């Protein structure tokens, strides 16, 4: 039985399952989708699609966003970085809350792909929503020169702001207790929170960043995206005066 007759199967692109080594030697699973007529002699533009969560994962299944990008000629890379559901056994204990390591996993996968001649290192973009949006801005801030642009949807860019927002609503949610337990108290761990918050490194962002958000998001406050936009504009104005 055809459960989705509106989808032309012949136009869909296959998703390949792959594995790469992170910088600490851990194996990271990922998926790669190539557009039609992909050829080694014609390096492809690459879109890094980071899933949200981080306690979620990408699956070997049909994905409308992936197929849309592939239909436009993009290769799509989906890394199941540490913290992804089902992979706790593969990484050191506690790494499911090591956000910079998750970012490094994504970076390591991208750089290894770019070692081949299938992809154009001058045309690499990164995008994602929620925690994937956080990773997209991490890529823009922490990896200058790697990406051409970034797209973030309802991302978290300041984890101190995230913890404080959760504290104000703790009567309705356990999020504050969870964040406090695994990330710590931002008052006592200022350096650690600064390290994992790309908003504190916004001066390193040299590429265009498309910011999308919802005004009524119950998980990530709209203030995260508004502050990202405001800080980015402030840096641009400062640099223009220099």
C-alpha positions as CSV (number, residue, x, y, z in Angstrom):
1,X,0.0,0.0,0.0
2,X,1.3,3.4,-1.0
3,X,0.9,5.5,2.2
4,X,2.2,8.7,0.6
5,X,1.1,8.7,-3.1
6,X,1.9,12.4,-3.5
7,X,5.6,11.8,-3.1
8,X,7.3,10.8,-6.5
9,X,9.6,8.0,-5.5
10,X,11.8,8.4,-8.6
11,X,12.7,11.9,-7.6
12,X,13.8,11.0,-4.0
13,X,17.5,10.7,-3.2
14,X,18.9,7.8,-1.1
15,X,20.3,8.5,2.3
16,X,23.6,6.9,3.0
17,X,24.7,5.8,6.5
18,X,28.3,6.5,7.4
19,X,30.7,6.7,10.3
20,X,33.6,9.1,11.1
21,X,36.1,9.5,13.9
22,X,35.8,12.4,16.3
23,X,39.0,14.1,17.5
24,X,38.9,12.0,20.7
25,X,38.7,8.8,18.7
26,X,35.0,8.1,19.2
27,X,33.0,6.8,16.3
28,X,30.2,9.1,15.2
29,X,27.4,7.9,13.0
30,X,26.0,10.2,10.3
31,X,23.9,10.3,7.1
32,X,24.8,11.8,3.8
33,X,22.3,12.5,0.9
34,X,23.7,13.5,-2.5
35,X,21.7,15.3,-5.2
36,X,21.0,13.8,-8.6
37,X,23.9,13.6,-11.0
38,X,26.5,14.1,-8.2
39,X,30.0,13.7,-9.6
40,X,33.4,13.9,-8.1
41,X,34.6,16.3,-10.9
42,X,31.8,18.8,-9.9
43,X,32.3,19.6,-6.2
44,X,28.9,20.0,-4.5
45,X,27.7,22.7,-2.2
46,X,27.1,21.1,1.3
47,X,24.5,21.8,3.9
48,X,25.1,20.6,7.4
49,X,21.7,19.8,9.0
50,X,22.1,19.5,12.8
51,X,19.2,17.9,14.6
52,X,17.7,19.4,17.7
53,X,17.5,17.9,21.2
54,X,20.3,17.2,21.9
55,X,18.5,14.1,23.2
56,X,17.1,13.3,19.8
57,X,18.7,11.9,16.6
58,X,18.4,11.6,12.9
59,X,17.1,8.4,11.4
60,X,17.5,6.4,8.2
61,X,14.2,7.5,6.9
62,X,12.5,9.9,4.5
63,X,13.0,13.5,5.5
64,X,11.2,16.3,3.6
65,X,13.8,18.9,4.5
66,X,16.7,16.8,3.3
67,X,14.9,15.9,0.1
68,X,14.0,19.6,-0.6
69,X,17.7,20.6,-0.2
70,X,18.9,17.7,-2.4
71,X,16.4,18.6,-5.1
72,X,18.0,22.0,-5.2
73,X,21.5,20.5,-5.8
74,X,22.8,20.4,-2.3
75,X,24.5,17.5,-0.5
76,X,23.1,17.1,3.0
77,X,25.1,16.0,6.0
78,X,23.4,14.8,9.2
79,X,25.7,13.9,12.1
80,X,24.4,12.1,15.1
81,X,26.8,13.9,17.5
82,X,27.4,12.7,21.0
83,X,24.2,13.1,23.1
84,X,22.1,11.8,20.3
85,X,19.5,9.3,21.4
86,X,20.8,5.7,21.5
87,X,24.5,6.6,21.5
88,X,25.3,7.0,25.2
89,X,27.3,3.7,25.2
90,X,29.7,5.0,22.5
91,X,30.9,8.1,24.3
92,X,32.5,8.9,27.7
93,X,30.1,9.2,30.6
94,X,28.7,12.7,30.9
95,X,29.4,13.7,27.3
96,X,25.7,14.0,26.7
97,X,25.9,17.4,28.3
98,X,29.3,18.5,26.9
99,X,28.0,21.0,24.4
100,X,31.3,22.1,23.0
101,X,32.2,18.5,22.3
102,X,29.0,18.1,20.4
103,X,29.9,21.1,18.3
104,X,33.4,19.6,17.8
105,X,31.8,16.3,16.5
106,X,29.9,18.3,13.9
107,X,33.0,20.2,12.9
108,X,35.2,17.0,12.7
109,X,32.6,15.4,10.4
110,X,32.4,18.4,8.1
111,X,36.2,18.7,7.9
112,X,36.6,15.1,7.0
113,X,34.0,15.3,4.3
114,X,35.9,18.3,2.8
115,X,39.0,16.2,2.5
116,X,37.4,14.5,-0.4
117,X,37.0,16.2,-3.8
118,X,33.2,15.6,-3.8
119,X,32.4,18.8,-1.9
120,X,33.2,22.5,-2.5
121,X,34.9,23.9,0.7
122,X,33.8,27.4,-0.4
123,X,30.1,26.5,-0.4
124,X,29.3,25.0,3.0
125,X,26.3,26.1,5.1
126,X,25.1,24.9,8.5
127,X,21.5,25.0,9.7
128,X,19.3,23.6,12.5
129,X,16.4,24.3,14.9
130,X,16.5,24.4,18.7
131,X,19.7,22.7,19.8
132,X,20.5,22.3,16.1
133,X,20.1,26.1,15.9
134,X,22.6,26.5,18.7
135,X,25.1,24.3,16.9
136,X,24.6,26.3,13.7
137,X,25.6,29.5,15.5
138,X,28.5,27.7,17.2
139,X,29.7,26.8,13.8
140,X,29.6,30.4,12.7
141,X,31.3,31.7,15.9
142,X,33.9,29.0,16.7
143,X,34.9,27.9,13.2
144,X,35.8,31.0,11.2
145,X,36.3,30.3,7.5
146,X,34.5,26.9,7.5
147,X,31.0,28.0,6.7
148,X,29.6,30.4,4.1
149,X,26.4,31.1,6.0
150,X,24.3,29.8,8.9
151,X,20.5,29.3,9.5
152,X,19.2,29.0,13.1
153,X,15.6,28.4,14.1
154,X,14.6,29.0,17.8
155,X,18.1,28.3,18.9
156,X,19.8,28.8,22.3
157,X,22.8,31.1,22.3
158,X,23.2,32.1,25.9
159,X,22.9,29.3,28.4
160,X,22.9,31.6,31.4
161,X,19.8,33.2,29.9
162,X,18.3,29.8,29.4
163,X,18.8,28.7,33.0
164,X,17.5,31.9,34.4
165,X,14.4,31.7,32.2
166,X,13.8,28.2,33.4
167,X,14.3,29.3,37.0
168,X,11.5,31.8,36.7
169,X,9.0,29.1,35.5
170,X,10.2,26.2,37.7
171,X,6.7,25.8,39.3
172,X,5.4,24.6,35.9
173,X,8.5,22.7,34.7
174,X,11.4,20.6,35.8
175,X,13.6,22.1,33.2
176,X,15.4,24.4,35.8
177,X,16.3,21.4,38.0
178,X,17.6,19.4,35.1
179,X,19.7,22.3,33.7
180,X,21.1,23.1,37.2
181,X,22.0,19.5,37.8
182,X,23.8,18.8,34.5
183,X,25.0,22.3,33.4
184,X,25.6,23.8,36.9
185,X,24.8,27.2,38.4
186,X,25.8,30.0,36.0
187,X,26.7,32.2,39.0
188,X,29.3,29.6,40.1
189,X,30.4,28.5,36.7
190,X,30.7,31.8,34.7
191,X,33.7,30.7,32.6
192,X,32.1,27.4,31.7
193,X,28.8,29.0,30.7
194,X,30.7,31.7,28.6
195,X,32.5,28.9,26.8
196,X,29.4,27.1,25.7
197,X,27.4,30.3,24.8
198,X,28.2,31.6,21.3
199,X,26.6,34.9,22.1
200,X,29.7,35.7,24.1
201,X,31.8,35.1,21.0
202,X,29.6,37.0,18.5
203,X,32.5,39.2,17.4
204,X,33.9,36.1,15.7
205,X,30.9,35.7,13.4
206,X,31.9,36.9,10.0
207,X,29.2,35.2,7.8
208,X,25.5,35.9,7.2
209,X,23.2,34.3,9.8
210,X,19.5,33.9,9.1
211,X,17.6,33.9,12.5
212,X,14.1,32.5,12.7
213,X,12.0,32.2,15.9
214,X,8.5,31.9,17.3
215,X,7.1,34.5,19.6
216,X,5.2,31.9,21.7
217,X,7.9,29.2,21.9
218,X,7.3,27.4,25.2
219,X,10.8,25.9,25.4
220,X,13.3,28.5,24.1
221,X,12.5,32.1,24.9
222,X,12.3,34.5,22.0
223,X,14.7,36.7,23.9
224,X,17.5,34.3,22.8
225,X,17.0,35.1,19.1
226,X,16.4,38.8,19.7
227,X,19.6,39.1,21.7
228,X,21.5,37.3,19.0
229,X,20.2,39.8,16.4
230,X,20.9,42.8,18.6
231,X,24.4,41.7,19.4
232,X,25.2,40.9,15.8
233,X,24.0,44.3,14.7
234,X,26.0,46.0,17.5
235,X,29.2,44.3,16.4
236,X,28.6,45.3,12.8
237,X,28.1,48.9,13.8
238,X,31.3,48.9,15.9
239,X,33.4,47.3,13.1
240,X,32.0,49.9,10.6
241,X,33.4,52.7,12.8
242,X,36.8,51.1,13.1
